[in-house]
Amino acid sequence: MRVNMNKDFFVSNSPGILFCAFLAVIIHIVFTQIETKIVDTLLTGLLIGVILKNFKVPLGRFEKGVKFSGKHILEFAVMLMGASIFLPDLFENGFKIFLVIVFGIIGSMLISYILGHKIFKLDKKLATLVGVGNSICGNSAVAVVAPVIKANSTQIGAAIGISAILGASQIILLPLLVPVFGLEDFQYGIVAGLSVYAVAQVVAASSIISPMSADVATLVKLTRVILLAPLVLVLRVFFKSENDENKDNNFSSSILKFLPWFVIGFIILSALRSIEIFDKDLGLNIRSFAKYLFVLSMVAIGLTVDLKEIAKVGPKVAFTIIAIIVFMITLGIVSSNFI
């Protein structure tokens, strides 16, 4: 991250950063007073930004800081997320479930690419964000991957907004599968953990059935979250620029090209957590701070989202997401009979 940290930088960027930070604090305060949360703080931050933007609220002197927050603070938050990732958990959750999750992620990304990009002609970056959000961990995954593939604010807004709406509908609709398919609590937990968009929505959709369903669904969902790191590495290579391809093949320099500074930081922090240089509580505290920075960044991104641009791609994005959800539900129902 190359930022000229001088007096002019602080003068020009501080107002926008503080404005986004203030809104993020308000969101967190409000959410601490709400017991049942249907939407999460990230989506709320994005929506507040979008509303302000599309009601033509002038940014004025906030504009530079808003742009900085939507890019660099977002990247810093991504790095901090690594502090809560305990890699050995990946191997303790059951190898069969792990294989199903990997297959689900690969299948979802292929559906998003083939249906979204190739057939519906969505921009490749938007199709990727849709696939990542619906195959990994919702808004957080979109927020993490967006700077890696250099997605713009409209693409981020479309991926998060439409995915979150459809994800929220699953809280109501998914439990209806239990009597239709005769699913047991364990089976339903796998289905919910695989197919529901955001972590909070997974908990809501599975808790309706039973505590066992909630435990299994959360386990599956968190395993998907852990797989975000390797997926980010794959996408960084996939989206490397032509300039990267034409430069020397020195191994160390190539690694640095493929891995942005914040991804390297993410890997280092997850490694430190995994060898227990710092404990779980510290990792979770760092993650909580990162979550706040994500909300701040989502407000900033929302302040640059034009709803007219999202409307142009809305139906195609929705159909792509529905196809992914149907695939994940089918995979969950079928695989739950063999786990």
N, C-alpha and C positions, 0 to 999 in steps of 0.2 A: 504494500500500500504506500504509494508515494504521495505524501501530503506535505505541503510547504507550511510547517508549523511556525508562522511568524505572527506579528501583531495584526496584519491585514487579514490573515486567515481567521483569527478569533473574532475580529470585528465583523467580518462578512458572514461567517457561518454560525456564530453563537446564537443569534436570535432564532434562526430556524431550528437548530438543535434543541434549544430550550423550549420552544413552542411544542415540538413533537414530544419531548420528555414530559412536559406538563400534562399533555393529553394522555400519555401512557400512564402516568401516576394516577390520574383521575379514573382511568379504566380499571387499574388494579384495585383501587380503593373500593369502587363500586362492586367489583367481582368478589371481593372478600366478604361482602354482605349478602351474597346470593348463594343459597345452598345448592339448588339444582341448576346446573348450567347446561343449556342446550347448545349454545355456541361458545367458542373459547375467546380468550382475550385477543389473539392474533386477528381473528376474523373481525372482531369488534373494532380494533384499531384500524384495520383496512377500510371497513365500512364508514367509520367516522371521517377518515381522510377523503374517501370517495364522495361522500355527501358534501363536505366543505368545498371540494374541487368543483363538483358539478352544479352547485348552487352559486358558482362564480364568486366565491370568497377570494378577494385578491391576496396573493402571498406577499407581494412587495418585498421588503427586506428579509423576509423569511425564506425566500426561494433558494438561495445558495445552501443554506443549512439543511433545508428539506432534502435537496438532492444529495448532499453529503450523507445524511442519515440513512437515506434509502439505499445507499451503496456501501460505504465504508463501515458504518456502525453495524449494518447487517452482516458484513463479512466478519467483523470482530465477534459478534454474537455466535456465529457459526463455529468459530474456533473454540469458544468457551464451552460449547455443547459437549466437546470431547471429554471434558473433565468428569462427566457422569457415566461414561460408557465403560462397563466392566466386561471386557472381551470374553473371559471364561464362561460368563453366563450363556454365551452363544452355544456352548457345547453341553450345557447342563439341562437344556430345555427339551431334550428328546430329539434324536437324529431323524426320526420319521417326520415329525412336525417341521423340523428344519428343512428337510427336502421339499415338503409340500409348500412351505413359504417361499423357498427359492424358485420353485417351479411357478408359483403364483406371480412373483415379481417379474420373472422373465416373460411369462405369458401376457401380463398386463402391459409391459413395455412394448411388446410386439404388437398387441392390439392397438395401442395408442399410436404407434408409428405407422402401421399398415392402414388401419381404418382412419385415424385422425389425419395423418400427414399425406399418405399416398392416395387415399380415396376421397376424403373430404377436403384435401388441399389446405389443411391448417399449417401454419408456419411450424417448422420442425422444432423450434424451441418451445412453442406453446404446446405442441403434442407431447413433448418430453416432460414438461411440467405437469401436464394432466396425468401422464403415466406414473410419474414419480409420486405425486400427491396421493393417488388412489392405490398405489401398490406398496407404499412405505408407511408414512405417518402423517398424512394430511398436510395442513398448512405449514408446519415446521419443515417438512421435507421440501416443499416448494420454495420456502424461504432460504433453505440451505443450498439448493441446487441452482436457484436463479442467478446468483452472481458467478457461479462456476461456468454456466453456459452463456452468460451475458444476456439474459432475457430482459426485455424492457418492462416498464410498469404496467402497460396494458395487458401483456401476456401473463404477468403475475396475477393481476386483478381478475382476469378471465378464469385462469386455472383455479384460483382459490375461491372466488365467489360462487361459480357454478358448482364446483365440487362440494363446497360446504352446504349448499342448499340441498343437493341430492343426498349428501351424507346425513343431514338432519332428518330427511324423510325416512331414512332407513330405521331410525329409532322407533318409529311408529309401525312401519311396514314389515321389518325383518322378523319380529316375533310371530307374525302370522304364518311363517314357514313351519313352526313347531307342530301344530296340528295337521297341517297339509302333508308334511313328509314324515310325521311321527318321530321327530328328532328328540333324542335324549339330551339331558342338560350338557353333558360333555360334548356331544356332537354340535349342539347349537353354539357352544362357546368357540369351537373351531371356526364355524361359519361366520360368526360375528367378528371374531378376531381377524379373519382373513379379509372380509369384505367391507367393513365399515371404515369410513374416511379418517376421522380424527380420533385421538386417544379418548377424549372426553365422551365422544359419541359412542365409542366401543363400550365404555363402561356403562353408559346409559342404556344402550340397546341390549346388553347382556344381563345387567342387574335386574331387568324387568322379569326375567325367567327364573333365575336362582343364583345364590352365591357361587355355586360351582361353575355355572356358565360364565359368571363375571371373572372368576379366577382364571379359567382356561382362556377366555377371550383376551384378557389383559396380558397373559403370558405370550400368546401368539402375536399380539400387537407389538409388544415390546421387543420380541425377537425380530419383527419386521423393522423396528426402529434401529436396532443394532446393525442391520444390513445396509443402512443408509450410507455408512462410510465407504465400503467397497463399491457401492453403486456410484457414488460421487467420483471415485477414481476412474471408473470405466467411462463415465460421461465426460470427464475432463479430457481424456484421450480422444473420445469420439468427436468432441467439438473443438479439437485443437485447430488453430488457424492454418491456412496454407503457408504462412510465413514460418510457422514452427516446423513444418515439414521440410522446408527448403534449407534450413540451417544445419549446422554441423551435428553429428550424431554423438558428440561427447555425452557419456552416460549421465554424469552428474548434472550437466546443464539441461539435458533433456528431462530429467526428473523434475527439476525446478520449473521447467516450462509447463509440464503436465500438471504439476501440483501448485496451485496458488498458495500464497503465504498462509492464508487462513485454513486451508485444508492440511497443510503441513503442521500447523499449530494444533488442529483438531486431532491428528494422528498422535502427536507427541503427548498431548494431554490424556488421550485415551490409554496410551501405553503406560503413562505414569499412574493412572488410576488402576490399571489392570495389575501392575506389580505392587500396588498399594503403597506408593510413595505418599499419597494422601488418601484419607479414608472416604467411605461412602457418604458420610454426612457433609464433608467439605465439598465433595463432588456435586451433591444435590444442591448445596447452597450456591455454588457457582452456576449450576444449571438454572436455578431460579433467577439469578441475576441476568443470565443470558436470555431467559424468557422475557424479562422486562425489556431488554434491548431489542428483542424481536418485535415486541409490541410497538416500541418507539419507531422502529424501521417500517413496520406495516402502516403506521399512521403516515409516515413520510411517503411511502409508495402510493398509498391511497390518494394523497394530495396531488399526484401526477397522473391519475387514471382518468381517462375520458370514456364515459359510459357509452357514447355513440360508437366508439371503436369496438368495445366489447360486444355490443348488440350485433355487430356484423358477423361475429364468429360464434355467438351464443348457441344456436341450435346444433351446430356441428360439434361443438365442445360437449354439449349435453349428451348427444347420441354416443359419442366416444366413451364418455364416463359411464353411461348406462351399460354399454357393451362390456366394459371392464368389470363393473359390479356383478353382472350376470355371470361372467366367467368365474369370478372369485367365489360367488355363492355356489355355483355348480361344483367347483373344485373342492370347496369346503364340505359339501354334502357327501360327495363321492369319497373323498379321502378319509372322512371321519369314520367310515365303516372299516378302515384298515389300520387305524392307529390305536 
